[in-house]
Amino acid sequence: MNCKDTDKSIPRFFDGELEGRELTEFLKHVRNCSDCKEELSIYFLASEGIARLEEGSSFDLDKELESRLDEQEYKIKMRHSLKVAFYCMEFVLIIIILFILWYVL
Ligand SMILES: [Zn+2]
């Protein structure tokens, strides 16, 4: 994902519309590109920060943005772990079936 694609994906990131590979690439780019990270901060401040300040609640932009990014990275990791666990179970199941077939037939 390049800077242009990342920039275009920022609103969709905050709307929770980025998924799977697109989300992974978005996060990877934002973590490594200071320009896009800054764009992300600006968008976050404009969309959420101002509303929060109007409510009168305190708002730590960097901390909140970091936790948003961490949350999404955790989601990707969990999904990946589940996939791996599922493939392992499938593998074990096939081995069990093959054993059963071997002894029965
Ligand atoms: Zn970039």
Backbone and ligand atoms as CSV (ligand in chain L), in Angstrom:
chain,resi,resn,atom,element,x,y,z
A,1,MET,N,N,0.846,-1.196,0.000
A,1,MET,CA,C,0.000,0.000,0.000
A,1,MET,C,C,0.880,1.244,0.000
A,2,ASN,N,N,0.611,2.172,-0.893
A,2,ASN,CA,C,1.410,3.403,-0.930
A,2,ASN,C,C,0.702,4.529,-0.160
A,3,CYS,N,N,1.341,5.709,-0.134
A,3,CYS,CA,C,0.806,6.828,0.645
A,3,CYS,C,C,-0.569,7.275,0.145
A,4,LYS,N,N,-0.739,7.246,-1.182
A,4,LYS,CA,C,-2.003,7.698,-1.757
A,4,LYS,C,C,-3.158,6.781,-1.335
A,5,ASP,N,N,-2.926,5.486,-1.433
A,5,ASP,CA,C,-3.952,4.514,-1.036
A,5,ASP,C,C,-4.250,4.613,0.454
A,6,THR,N,N,-3.173,4.795,1.233
A,6,THR,CA,C,-3.329,4.889,2.683
A,6,THR,C,C,-4.166,6.104,3.044
A,7,ASP,N,N,-3.838,7.224,2.409
A,7,ASP,CA,C,-4.556,8.467,2.664
A,7,ASP,C,C,-6.047,8.293,2.362
A,8,LYS,N,N,-6.337,7.616,1.252
A,8,LYS,CA,C,-7.735,7.393,0.856
A,8,LYS,C,C,-8.465,6.466,1.831
A,9,SER,N,N,-7.703,5.582,2.468
A,9,SER,CA,C,-8.315,4.583,3.351
A,9,SER,C,C,-8.562,5.086,4.770
A,10,ILE,N,N,-8.019,6.259,5.096
A,10,ILE,CA,C,-8.125,6.758,6.471
A,10,ILE,C,C,-9.575,6.855,6.975
A,11,PRO,N,N,-10.487,7.483,6.204
A,11,PRO,CA,C,-11.879,7.544,6.714
A,11,PRO,C,C,-12.486,6.159,6.909
A,12,ARG,N,N,-12.157,5.239,6.007
A,12,ARG,CA,C,-12.693,3.881,6.109
A,12,ARG,C,C,-12.114,3.140,7.315
A,13,PHE,N,N,-10.875,3.476,7.670
A,13,PHE,CA,C,-10.267,2.876,8.858
A,13,PHE,C,C,-11.073,3.248,10.109
A,14,PHE,N,N,-11.409,4.531,10.230
A,14,PHE,CA,C,-12.139,4.973,11.412
A,14,PHE,C,C,-13.592,4.518,11.406
A,15,ASP,N,N,-14.126,4.234,10.226
A,15,ASP,CA,C,-15.494,3.706,10.148
A,15,ASP,C,C,-15.521,2.193,10.361
A,16,GLY,N,N,-14.336,1.603,10.528
A,16,GLY,CA,C,-14.261,0.159,10.749
A,16,GLY,C,C,-14.532,-0.650,9.498
A,17,GLU,N,N,-14.296,-0.035,8.344
A,17,GLU,CA,C,-14.600,-0.722,7.085
A,17,GLU,C,C,-13.400,-1.475,6.492
A,18,LEU,N,N,-12.215,-1.247,7.058
A,18,LEU,CA,C,-11.047,-1.970,6.540
A,18,LEU,C,C,-10.980,-3.346,7.183
A,19,GLU,N,N,-10.735,-4.348,6.372
A,19,GLU,CA,C,-10.706,-5.725,6.871
A,19,GLU,C,C,-9.510,-6.476,6.288
A,20,GLY,N,N,-9.183,-7.567,6.909
A,20,GLY,CA,C,-8.213,-8.519,6.378
A,20,GLY,C,C,-6.913,-7.924,5.888
A,21,ARG,N,N,-6.583,-8.302,4.655
A,21,ARG,CA,C,-5.300,-7.896,4.082
A,21,ARG,C,C,-5.169,-6.379,3.965
A,22,GLU,N,N,-6.282,-5.720,3.596
A,22,GLU,CA,C,-6.276,-4.273,3.433
A,22,GLU,C,C,-5.937,-3.587,4.759
A,23,LEU,N,N,-6.553,-4.071,5.838
A,23,LEU,CA,C,-6.301,-3.527,7.168
A,23,LEU,C,C,-4.853,-3.780,7.593
A,24,THR,N,N,-4.363,-4.970,7.339
A,24,THR,CA,C,-2.983,-5.320,7.681
A,24,THR,C,C,-2.011,-4.383,6.980
A,25,GLU,N,N,-2.223,-4.186,5.681
A,25,GLU,CA,C,-1.317,-3.328,4.913
A,25,GLU,C,C,-1.422,-1.872,5.333
A,26,PHE,N,N,-2.630,-1.452,5.650
A,26,PHE,CA,C,-2.853,-0.080,6.115
A,26,PHE,C,C,-2.071,0.175,7.399
A,27,LEU,N,N,-2.215,-0.738,8.373
A,27,LEU,CA,C,-1.538,-0.577,9.663
A,27,LEU,C,C,-0.025,-0.618,9.508
A,28,LYS,N,N,0.439,-1.528,8.648
A,28,LYS,CA,C,1.871,-1.652,8.426
A,28,LYS,C,C,2.438,-0.349,7.852
A,29,HIS,N,N,1.711,0.217,6.896
A,29,HIS,CA,C,2.177,1.455,6.277
A,29,HIS,C,C,2.180,2.615,7.282
A,30,VAL,N,N,1.086,2.733,8.022
A,30,VAL,CA,C,0.961,3.831,8.982
A,30,VAL,C,C,2.029,3.753,10.070
A,31,ARG,N,N,2.375,2.540,10.475
A,31,ARG,CA,C,3.408,2.369,11.497
A,31,ARG,C,C,4.794,2.762,10.995
A,32,ASN,N,N,4.987,2.705,9.682
A,32,ASN,CA,C,6.320,2.964,9.132
A,32,ASN,C,C,6.450,4.270,8.363
A,33,CYS,N,N,5.343,4.991,8.201
A,33,CYS,CA,C,5.386,6.223,7.402
A,33,CYS,C,C,4.907,7.390,8.263
A,34,SER,N,N,5.823,8.287,8.570
A,34,SER,CA,C,5.471,9.389,9.476
A,34,SER,C,C,4.470,10.357,8.834
A,35,ASP,N,N,4.542,10.527,7.501
A,35,ASP,CA,C,3.594,11.417,6.816
A,35,ASP,C,C,2.162,10.919,6.982
A,36,CYS,N,N,1.977,9.625,6.742
A,36,CYS,CA,C,0.632,9.060,6.822
A,36,CYS,C,C,0.136,8.988,8.265
A,37,LYS,N,N,1.063,8.763,9.183
A,37,LYS,CA,C,0.698,8.757,10.602
A,37,LYS,C,C,0.193,10.135,10.996
A,38,GLU,N,N,0.836,11.155,10.454
A,38,GLU,CA,C,0.421,12.516,10.759
A,38,GLU,C,C,-0.968,12.795,10.165
A,39,GLU,N,N,-1.179,12.345,8.936
A,39,GLU,CA,C,-2.492,12.484,8.297
A,39,GLU,C,C,-3.576,11.820,9.144
A,40,LEU,N,N,-3.223,10.652,9.648
A,40,LEU,CA,C,-4.145,9.883,10.485
A,40,LEU,C,C,-4.484,10.664,11.760
A,41,SER,N,N,-3.464,11.262,12.369
A,41,SER,CA,C,-3.664,12.064,13.586
A,41,SER,C,C,-4.578,13.249,13.312
A,42,ILE,N,N,-4.327,13.904,12.175
A,42,ILE,CA,C,-5.125,15.085,11.825
A,42,ILE,C,C,-6.588,14.694,11.622
A,43,TYR,N,N,-6.795,13.590,10.899
A,43,TYR,CA,C,-8.156,13.132,10.647
A,43,TYR,C,C,-8.839,12.760,11.959
A,44,PHE,N,N,-8.097,12.076,12.801
A,44,PHE,CA,C,-8.633,11.629,14.091
A,44,PHE,C,C,-9.007,12.827,14.959
A,45,LEU,N,N,-8.133,13.815,14.972
A,45,LEU,CA,C,-8.401,15.025,15.754
A,45,LEU,C,C,-9.639,15.735,15.220
A,46,ALA,N,N,-9.719,15.845,13.888
A,46,ALA,CA,C,-10.832,16.558,13.267
A,46,ALA,C,C,-12.159,15.839,13.489
A,47,SER,N,N,-12.137,14.507,13.389
A,47,SER,CA,C,-13.399,13.785,13.481
A,47,SER,C,C,-13.808,13.512,14.925
A,48,GLU,N,N,-12.883,13.045,15.726
A,48,GLU,CA,C,-13.250,12.624,17.066
A,48,GLU,C,C,-12.835,13.619,18.148
A,49,GLY,N,N,-11.654,14.171,17.990
A,49,GLY,CA,C,-11.101,15.057,19.011
A,49,GLY,C,C,-11.975,16.257,19.281
A,50,ILE,N,N,-12.473,16.878,18.212
A,50,ILE,CA,C,-13.266,18.093,18.371
A,50,ILE,C,C,-14.588,17.786,19.079
A,51,ALA,N,N,-15.218,16.669,18.688
A,51,ALA,CA,C,-16.466,16.273,19.342
A,51,ALA,C,C,-16.236,16.032,20.829
A,52,ARG,N,N,-15.110,15.403,21.141
A,52,ARG,CA,C,-14.807,15.099,22.540
A,52,ARG,C,C,-14.520,16.378,23.341
A,53,LEU,N,N,-13.836,17.315,22.703
A,53,LEU,CA,C,-13.522,18.561,23.389
A,53,LEU,C,C,-14.790,19.370,23.642
A,54,GLU,N,N,-15.741,19.275,22.683
A,54,GLU,CA,C,-17.022,19.973,22.858
A,54,GLU,C,C,-17.811,19.389,24.024
A,55,GLU,N,N,-17.669,18.071,24.208
A,55,GLU,CA,C,-18.337,17.424,25.348
A,55,GLU,C,C,-17.700,17.853,26.658
A,56,GLY,N,N,-16.514,18.392,26.558
A,56,GLY,CA,C,-15.818,18.852,27.751
A,56,GLY,C,C,-14.919,17.800,28.369
A,57,SER,N,N,-14.876,16.616,27.732
A,57,SER,CA,C,-14.009,15.579,28.285
A,57,SER,C,C,-12.589,15.774,27.773
A,58,SER,N,N,-11.643,15.345,28.571
A,58,SER,CA,C,-10.252,15.510,28.160
A,58,SER,C,C,-9.940,14.514,27.047
A,59,PHE,N,N,-8.973,14.842,26.257
A,59,PHE,CA,C,-8.693,14.038,25.075
A,59,PHE,C,C,-7.194,13.973,24.836
A,60,ASP,N,N,-6.656,12.769,24.911
A,60,ASP,CA,C,-5.238,12.581,24.646
A,60,ASP,C,C,-5.098,11.966,23.255
A,61,LEU,N,N,-4.892,12.835,22.273
A,61,LEU,CA,C,-4.889,12.420,20.867
A,61,LEU,C,C,-3.959,11.247,20.592
A,62,ASP,N,N,-2.683,11.403,20.969
A,62,ASP,CA,C,-1.697,10.361,20.656
A,62,ASP,C,C,-2.037,9.037,21.324
A,63,LYS,N,N,-2.436,9.119,22.593
A,63,LYS,CA,C,-2.734,7.908,23.342
A,63,LYS,C,C,-3.950,7.190,22.758
A,64,GLU,N,N,-4.988,7.947,22.452
A,64,GLU,CA,C,-6.215,7.346,21.910
A,64,GLU,C,C,-5.973,6.743,20.524
A,65,LEU,N,N,-5.192,7.461,19.722
A,65,LEU,CA,C,-4.897,6.954,18.380
A,65,LEU,C,C,-4.064,5.676,18.477
A,66,GLU,N,N,-3.075,5.683,19.373
A,66,GLU,CA,C,-2.258,4.483,19.574
A,66,GLU,C,C,-3.119,3.300,19.990
A,67,SER,N,N,-4.059,3.533,20.901
A,67,SER,CA,C,-4.873,2.408,21.363
A,67,SER,C,C,-5.800,1.917,20.253
A,68,ARG,N,N,-6.252,2.837,19.381
A,68,ARG,CA,C,-7.042,2.413,18.219
A,68,ARG,C,C,-6.223,1.490,17.311
A,69,LEU,N,N,-4.977,1.911,17.063
A,69,LEU,CA,C,-4.097,1.124,16.188
A,69,LEU,C,C,-3.783,-0.226,16.827
A,70,ASP,N,N,-3.487,-0.212,18.149
A,70,ASP,CA,C,-3.196,-1.458,18.863
A,70,ASP,C,C,-4.382,-2.416,18.801
A,71,GLU,N,N,-5.573,-1.849,19.013
A,71,GLU,CA,C,-6.817,-2.633,18.979
A,71,GLU,C,C,-6.961,-3.373,17.651
A,72,GLN,N,N,-6.723,-2.627,16.557
A,72,GLN,CA,C,-6.874,-3.227,15.230
A,72,GLN,C,C,-5.793,-4.281,14.967
A,73,GLU,N,N,-4.573,-4.007,15.463
A,73,GLU,CA,C,-3.503,-4.986,15.289
A,73,GLU,C,C,-3.799,-6.257,16.079
A,74,TYR,N,N,-4.388,-6.079,17.267
A,74,TYR,CA,C,-4.773,-7.223,18.097
A,74,TYR,C,C,-5.840,-8.055,17.373
A,75,LYS,N,N,-6.790,-7.357,16.761
A,75,LYS,CA,C,-7.868,-8.024,16.022
A,75,LYS,C,C,-7.282,-8.902,14.906
A,76,ILE,N,N,-6.294,-8.357,14.187
A,76,ILE,CA,C,-5.654,-9.103,13.098
A,76,ILE,C,C,-4.928,-10.323,13.651
A,77,LYS,N,N,-4.197,-10.125,14.772
A,77,LYS,CA,C,-3.458,-11.231,15.379
A,77,LYS,C,C,-4.398,-12.340,15.827
A,78,MET,N,N,-5.516,-11.949,16.465
A,78,MET,CA,C,-6.489,-12.941,16.944
A,78,MET,C,C,-7.057,-13.733,15.779
A,79,ARG,N,N,-7.403,-13.025,14.718
A,79,ARG,CA,C,-7.970,-13.684,13.546
A,79,ARG,C,C,-6.977,-14.684,12.949
A,80,HIS,N,N,-5.708,-14.256,12.921
A,80,HIS,CA,C,-4.665,-15.121,12.386
A,80,HIS,C,C,-4.513,-16.369,13.268
A,81,SER,N,N,-4.500,-16.166,14.589
A,81,SER,CA,C,-4.372,-17.298,15.519
A,81,SER,C,C,-5.527,-18.270,15.357
A,82,LEU,N,N,-6.731,-17.732,15.207
A,82,LEU,CA,C,-7.902,-18.590,15.027
A,82,LEU,C,C,-7.779,-19.414,13.753
A,83,LYS,N,N,-7.292,-18.767,12.712
A,83,LYS,CA,C,-7.118,-19.463,11.439
A,83,LYS,C,C,-6.117,-20.609,11.589
A,84,VAL,N,N,-4.983,-20.324,12.252
A,84,VAL,CA,C,-3.959,-21.344,12.472
A,84,VAL,C,C,-4.539,-22.488,13.296
A,85,ALA,N,N,-5.273,-22.140,14.370
A,85,ALA,CA,C,-5.880,-23.162,15.227
A,85,ALA,C,C,-6.850,-24.026,14.419
A,86,PHE,N,N,-7.607,-23.386,13.552
A,86,PHE,CA,C,-8.573,-24.096,12.733
A,86,PHE,C,C,-7.868,-25.072,11.777
A,87,TYR,N,N,-6.789,-24.636,11.154
A,87,TYR,CA,C,-6.048,-25.509,10.245
A,87,TYR,C,C,-5.426,-26.682,10.996
A,88,CYS,N,N,-4.925,-26.415,12.218
A,88,CYS,CA,C,-4.343,-27.488,13.026
A,88,CYS,C,C,-5.404,-28.528,13.366
A,89,MET,N,N,-6.586,-28.056,13.756
A,89,MET,CA,C,-7.675,-28.975,14.095
A,89,MET,C,C,-8.066,-29.803,12.884
A,90,GLU,N,N,-8.107,-29.158,11.750
A,90,GLU,CA,C,-8.464,-29.846,10.515
A,90,GLU,C,C,-7.440,-30.942,10.211
A,91,PHE,N,N,-6.175,-30.606,10.406
A,91,PHE,CA,C,-5.083,-31.544,10.160
A,91,PHE,C,C,-5.201,-32.757,11.088
A,92,VAL,N,N,-5.418,-32.482,12.372
A,92,VAL,CA,C,-5.563,-33.550,13.364
A,92,VAL,C,C,-6.749,-34.442,13.006
A,93,LEU,N,N,-7.840,-33.813,12.603
A,93,LEU,CA,C,-9.045,-34.555,12.224
A,93,LEU,C,C,-8.770,-35.491,11.050
A,94,ILE,N,N,-8.034,-35.010,10.069
A,94,ILE,CA,C,-7.702,-35.835,8.903
A,94,ILE,C,C,-6.842,-37.019,9.328
A,95,ILE,N,N,-5.872,-36.767,10.220
A,95,ILE,CA,C,-5.006,-37.847,10.723
A,95,ILE,C,C,-5.856,-38.903,11.444
A,96,ILE,N,N,-6.791,-38.439,12.289
A,96,ILE,CA,C,-7.664,-39.362,13.031
A,96,ILE,C,C,-8.492,-40.208,12.060
A,97,ILE,N,N,-9.058,-39.559,11.055
A,97,ILE,CA,C,-9.874,-40.279,10.071
A,97,ILE,C,C,-9.023,-41.311,9.327
A,98,LEU,N,N,-7.805,-40.909,8.964
A,98,LEU,CA,C,-6.916,-41.841,8.266
A,98,LEU,C,C,-6.570,-43.033,9.153
A,99,PHE,N,N,-6.339,-42.796,10.451
A,99,PHE,CA,C,-6.060,-43.880,11.390
A,99,PHE,C,C,-7.235,-44.840,11.499
A,100,ILE,N,N,-8.428,-44.245,11.631
A,100,ILE,CA,C,-9.642,-45.062,11.740
A,100,ILE,C,C,-9.797,-45.929,10.487
A,101,LEU,N,N,-9.635,-45.294,9.341
A,101,LEU,CA,C,-9.773,-46.032,8.079
A,101,LEU,C,C,-8.720,-47.140,7.993
A,102,TRP,N,N,-7.514,-46.836,8.440
A,102,TRP,CA,C,-6.404,-47.801,8.386
A,102,TRP,C,C,-6.714,-49.045,9.228
A,103,TYR,N,N,-7.280,-48.813,10.428
A,103,TYR,CA,C,-7.543,-49.951,11.334
A,103,TYR,C,C,-8.826,-50.681,11.011
A,104,VAL,N,N,-9.792,-49.980,10.460
A,104,VAL,CA,C,-11.081,-50.608,10.172
A,104,VAL,C,C,-11.018,-51.401,8.865
A,105,LEU,N,N,-10.337,-50.815,7.887
A,105,LEU,CA,C,-10.323,-51.478,6.570
A,105,LEU,C,C,-9.171,-52.470,6.424
L,1,ZN,ZN,ZN,2.751,7.002,3.646
